[in-house]
Amino acid sequence: MNLIYFDHAATTPVKEDVLKEMMPYFSINYGNPSSLYSIGRMSKNAVNTAREKVAKAIGCDAREIYFTACGSESDNLAIKGVARAHKEKGNHIITSKIEHPAVLNTCKSLERDGFEITYLNVDENRFCRFRGIKKFYK
């Protein structure tokens, strides 16, 4: 029996060429890139090389590339980073009630820090329907 996996939002298979490239770092050069010993420095060099390749591929500076361990960490970093960096422009965030828990938990955390969060309802088609949005724009 063949299994057909439909939840690629949660995880996805690794492409063969990516796996081949990563294999030495799973088995031989597995050092912590933040460490000072030689195996860690090799890992750090690999991470920096990957960062440069990604930056080149999307046309940005390597200092703008951040690697995270998972989608939840990425959501948290992006939302909190943008919210805090632009707080002087306003502290109101609008999201929907059906966002991923990583998004909702990050918004709850920001609420405790003084941000105003509006959680929009969705209709039977999972679309946000709201009135009075103009009050949020000045």
N, C-alpha and C positions, 0 to 999 in steps of 0.2 A: 504494500500500500504506500503510495506517495503522499507526503504531507505538503499541502500548499499553505504557505505562511503569508498572512495578509497584514500583519502588524509591523510594517517597516518603519513606522513612526517611533516605535519603541527600540528596535534594533534592526540591523540589516547585515547581510553577509559581507565579508570583506572581499574586495576584488583581488583576484589572484596576483596581479602585479604589485598591489599594495602589500599583500601578505608576504610576498617574496622579499620586498624591500624592508619590511619590518622584522622578519624572522631573526636576524642577528641580535636585535634588541629585545627579543623575547627569550632568547636562549644563551647568548654568549656575552654581548655588550649590554647587559641589563642594569647597569649602574644608575643610581639616582642622579639626574642631571644637575641637581642643586648641591651635590657633594663635592668635596675637594680631591678625592682620590682619582686615579687615572681612568678607571672604568666609568666613573661619573662624568669626567671631562669629555670622554668619547661620546657619551649620550648627549651631553649638552651641545657638543658640536653638531651632532645629528639633528637635534631640535632646532638649532639656529639655522642650519642648512635648509631644513624643511620650511621654516618661517620665511626665509629668503625666497624660496621657490614659490610659496603661496603668494607672497607679496608681488613677485614679478608676474605671476599668472593673472592677478586681478588688478595690477597697476597701482600699487600703493607702496608705502614705505614699510620695511620689515618691522619697524617699531610699532606699527599699527596692528600687528597680528598677535592675537592671544590664543593660546590653546587651552581648552578646558577639558575636564574629565568626562563631562556628560552634558546633555541638553539642559538639565535642571540647573546646573552650575552656570551655563551660558545665559539662561533666562535671568537668573539672579544677578549676575554681573552686568548684563546689558541694562536691565530695568533700573537697578539701584545706581549704576554709574551715570546713566543719562539723567535720572531724576535729581540726583545730588549735584551734578555738574551744572544743571540749569535751574536750580531751585530759586535763584534770584528773579527768574522770569515767571515763576509761578510754581505752585506745589500741588496742582490738581492733575490726577491721572484718571483716565477713563478706560475701563476694561469691561469684559463681559463676565457673567456669572459662570460660564461654562469653559473658561480657560483651563489650561493644564494646572494641576496643583502647584507646580513650581512657580507659575506666574501668580496665582492667587496667594500663595504663602508669602511671596516677595512683596506683593501689594499690602498684605496684612502687616508685614514688618514695617513697611514705609508708613502705614497708617499710625503705628505706635510711635514713629519718629516725627509725627506732625503733618504728614502729607494727607491731603484730602483725596479719597479714592471713591469714584462712582462705579458701581457694579451694575452694568446694564442687563436687563432681562432679554431673553431671546424668544422668538416665536416658534411655532411648530416646525418651521424649516431651518431653525437655528440661526436666523438673522436677527440682528439687533434692531428693534423698532423703538424709536424714542422721539419725544416731542420736547421742544424747548431747548435744543442744543445751543441755540444762539446765546443763551445766558452764560455759556462757558467761554465764549469768545468776546474779546473786547475790541 
